[in-house]
Amino acid sequence: MSLSQKSIIVTGASSGIGRATALELARQHARLVLVSRDAASLESLAAAIRTDAGSSGAEVVVCAADVTADRAPATIVRAAVDAFGGIDVLVNAAGVIATGTVESTSDEAWDQMMHINLRAPFRLMREATPHLKARRGAVINVSSVNGLRSFAGVLAYCVSKAGVDHLTRCAALEMAPHGVRVNAVNPGVTVTSLHRRGGMNDEQYDAFLSRSKETHPLGRPGRPEEVAALIVYLASDQAAWMTGETIPIDGGRHLTCLR
């Protein structure tokens, strides 16, 4: 499944699924543009890749950027084009979560969720499209089981991820005539810093993970490396006849009813 010399942008690369994806792509000898607001974590990741014997041949460029900023899409795409001459794959892994109901979700909280989780991937896809067309490339969006199923208490997050799923399907149809594939992965609960950054303290997060053993039929939360493996597959030529798919990777969570 070699992605040797492929130019790949990964947003949200400083932690969680984005970081695990960057590490696995490096082991496939890809040429990476790593994107995050956390410049220090990006530099640490880049150093880890450069010193990893299994990543020999990978090339890394760090692009510290807030994906919601006005100039972010142009800055990120220009970094890839300047470094590697074009773009083969775009992985939209940056995302946030927050709790909130119909009554308690403020306009500010709603807009933040939409801007980071939905608007930013759309804008980056739009900016990258000419380059993806030129190389008949691929886009992989990191969505969530919350995009496929409804869950109480995380209203804006669910809506944003449902938007990502439909963005994926619509873009897949539009870009298919140009040989560009667009797919999404829909993880269940995965052990990352996402929920703690979304407001959970350590005690709440431990209880949440414990509860996940019951809510996921396979009896455990997922690992970021497991989701990364699916992303890498979708980026590769082995998935050359797949587009418009929103693929659950959630230990069976999407199969269950409310409990």
C-alpha positions in Angstrom: 0.0 0.0 0.0 2.8 2.4 -0.8 2.1 6.1 -0.9 5.7 6.9 -1.7 6.3 10.4 -3.0 2.6 11.3 -2.7 2.0 14.9 -1.5 -0.5 14.7 1.4 -2.0 17.5 3.6 -3.1 16.4 7.1 -5.0 18.9 9.2 -5.3 18.4 12.9 -1.9 16.7 12.8 -0.7 17.7 16.2 -2.9 15.1 18.1 -5.3 12.2 18.0 -6.4 10.7 14.7 -4.6 13.4 12.7 -1.3 12.6 14.4 -1.7 8.9 14.1 -2.5 9.3 10.4 0.6 11.4 9.8 2.8 8.8 11.5 1.3 6.0 9.4 1.5 8.0 6.1 5.2 8.7 6.9 5.8 4.9 7.2 4.3 4.7 3.7 7.1 7.2 2.7 4.6 10.0 1.8 5.5 13.7 1.5 3.6 15.4 4.3 2.3 18.9 5.0 1.3 18.8 8.7 -1.2 21.4 9.7 -2.3 22.6 13.2 -2.5 25.7 15.4 0.0 24.0 17.8 3.3 24.8 16.2 5.4 23.2 19.0 3.5 19.9 18.7 3.9 19.9 14.9 7.6 20.4 15.2 7.8 17.5 17.8 5.9 15.3 15.4 8.1 16.3 12.4 11.2 15.5 14.5 9.7 12.1 15.5 9.1 11.3 11.8 12.5 12.3 10.7 14.2 10.1 13.3 11.9 7.1 12.8 13.8 4.4 10.8 10.4 3.1 9.5 9.7 6.5 8.0 12.9 6.7 6.0 12.1 8.5 2.7 9.2 10.5 4.1 9.4 14.2 3.7 7.8 16.6 6.2 6.8 20.3 6.0 5.2 22.0 9.0 2.4 24.5 8.4 1.2 26.2 11.6 -2.3 27.6 10.8 -5.8 28.0 12.3 -7.9 26.2 9.7 -10.7 28.7 10.3 -8.6 31.8 9.4 -9.5 33.7 6.2 -6.2 33.0 4.5 -5.7 29.4 5.9 -6.7 27.5 2.8 -4.5 29.5 0.5 -1.6 29.3 3.0 -1.9 25.5 3.4 -2.3 24.7 -0.3 0.6 27.0 -1.2 2.8 25.2 1.4 2.1 21.9 -0.3 2.6 23.2 -3.9 5.8 25.0 -3.0 7.3 22.0 -1.2 6.1 19.1 -3.4 4.8 20.6 -6.6 1.1 19.6 -6.1 -1.4 17.8 -4.0 -2.3 14.1 -4.2 -4.4 13.7 -1.0 -6.1 15.9 1.5 -7.0 14.6 4.9 -9.3 16.8 6.9 -8.8 15.6 10.5 -9.1 18.9 12.5 -12.2 19.0 14.7 -13.7 19.9 18.0 -16.6 18.7 20.2 -18.7 20.5 22.8 -21.8 19.6 24.8 -25.1 21.5 24.2 -28.8 21.0 23.7 -31.3 22.9 21.6 -31.9 25.2 24.5 -28.4 25.6 25.8 -26.4 25.9 22.6 -25.4 29.6 22.0 -24.9 31.2 18.6 -21.2 31.4 19.4 -20.9 27.7 20.3 -22.9 26.7 17.2 -20.8 28.9 14.9 -17.5 27.6 16.3 -18.6 24.0 15.7 -19.7 24.7 12.2 -16.6 26.8 11.4 -14.1 24.2 12.5 -15.8 20.9 11.7 -17.6 21.8 8.5 -16.7 25.2 7.0 -13.0 24.7 7.3 -12.9 21.3 5.4 -15.1 22.7 2.7 -12.9 25.8 2.2 -9.7 23.7 2.1 -11.3 21.2 -0.3 -12.3 24.1 -2.6 -8.8 25.6 -2.5 -7.1 22.2 -3.2 -9.5 21.0 -5.9 -7.5 22.3 -9.0 -4.4 20.5 -7.7 -6.3 17.3 -6.8 -7.8 17.3 -10.3 -4.4 17.7 -11.8 -3.2 14.5 -10.0 -6.6 12.6 -9.9 -6.2 12.6 -6.1 -8.3 11.9 -3.1 -9.9 13.6 -0.1 -10.6 11.8 3.2 -12.8 13.7 5.7 -12.8 12.6 9.4 -16.4 12.6 10.4 -18.0 10.7 13.3 -20.6 8.1 14.2 -22.5 11.3 15.3 -22.8 12.2 11.7 -24.7 8.9 11.0 -26.7 8.7 14.2 -28.4 11.1 16.6 -27.1 11.5 20.1 -28.5 13.8 22.8 -26.5 16.5 24.4 -24.0 17.2 21.5 -26.4 18.9 19.1 -24.1 21.2 17.2 -21.4 18.5 16.9 -23.9 16.0 15.5 -25.2 18.5 12.9 -21.7 19.5 11.9 -20.6 15.9 11.3 -23.8 15.2 9.4 -22.9 18.1 7.2 -19.4 16.7 6.7 -21.0 13.4 5.5 -23.2 15.1 3.0 -20.4 17.4 1.9 -18.4 14.2 1.2 -21.2 12.7 -0.9 -21.9 15.8 -2.9 -18.3 16.5 -3.6 -17.7 12.9 -4.6 -20.3 13.3 -7.3 -18.9 16.6 -8.6 -15.3 15.5 -8.6 -15.7 11.9 -9.9 -15.6 13.0 -13.6 -12.1 14.4 -12.8 -10.9 11.2 -11.2 -10.9 12.6 -7.7 -12.3 10.4 -4.9 -13.9 11.8 -1.8 -14.6 9.6 1.2 -15.2 10.0 5.0 -14.4 7.9 8.0 -16.9 7.9 10.9 -15.2 6.8 14.2 -16.9 5.9 17.4 -15.4 6.9 20.7 -11.7 7.0 20.1 -9.1 7.5 22.8 -7.7 11.0 22.0 -7.7 14.4 23.7 -10.9 15.5 21.8 -13.4 15.1 24.7 -11.0 16.6 27.3 -10.5 19.6 25.1 -14.2 19.7 24.8 -14.6 20.2 28.5 -14.4 16.8 30.3 -12.2 16.5 33.3 -10.2 13.4 33.9 -12.8 11.8 36.1 -15.6 12.5 33.6 -13.4 11.2 30.8 -12.6 8.0 32.6 -16.3 7.4 33.2 -17.0 8.1 29.6 -14.5 5.5 28.4 -15.8 3.0 30.8 -19.3 3.6 29.5 -18.0 3.1 26.0 -17.3 -0.5 26.8 -21.1 -1.0 27.0 -22.2 1.3 24.2 -19.9 -0.2 21.6 -20.7 -3.8 20.7 -17.1 -4.8 20.4 -16.7 -3.8 24.0 -14.1 -1.0 23.9 -13.4 2.4 22.5 -11.1 2.7 19.5 -7.5 3.7 19.1 -6.4 6.5 16.8 -4.1 4.1 15.0 -7.1 1.9 13.9 -8.8 4.9 12.3 -5.5 6.0 10.7 -5.1 2.6 9.0 -8.5 3.1 7.3 -7.6 6.6 6.2 -4.3 5.4 4.7 -6.2 2.7 2.9 -8.7 5.2 1.4 -5.7 7.4 0.3 -4.1 4.5 -1.5 -4.7 3.1 -5.0 -6.3 0.0 -3.3 -9.4 2.1 -2.8 -9.4 3.4 -6.4 -13.0 2.4 -7.0 -14.4 3.9 -3.8 -15.9 7.3 -3.6 -18.7 9.0 -1.7 -18.5 6.5 1.2 -19.0 7.4 4.9 -17.5 4.5 6.6 -18.2 3.6 10.2 -15.2 2.5 12.2 -16.8 2.4 15.6 -16.9 -1.0 17.1 -20.4 -1.4 15.9 -21.8 1.7 17.7 -23.8 2.8 14.6 -25.7 -0.5 14.7 -27.1 0.1 18.2 -30.3 1.8 19.5 -30.3 4.3 22.3 -29.1 2.7 25.6 
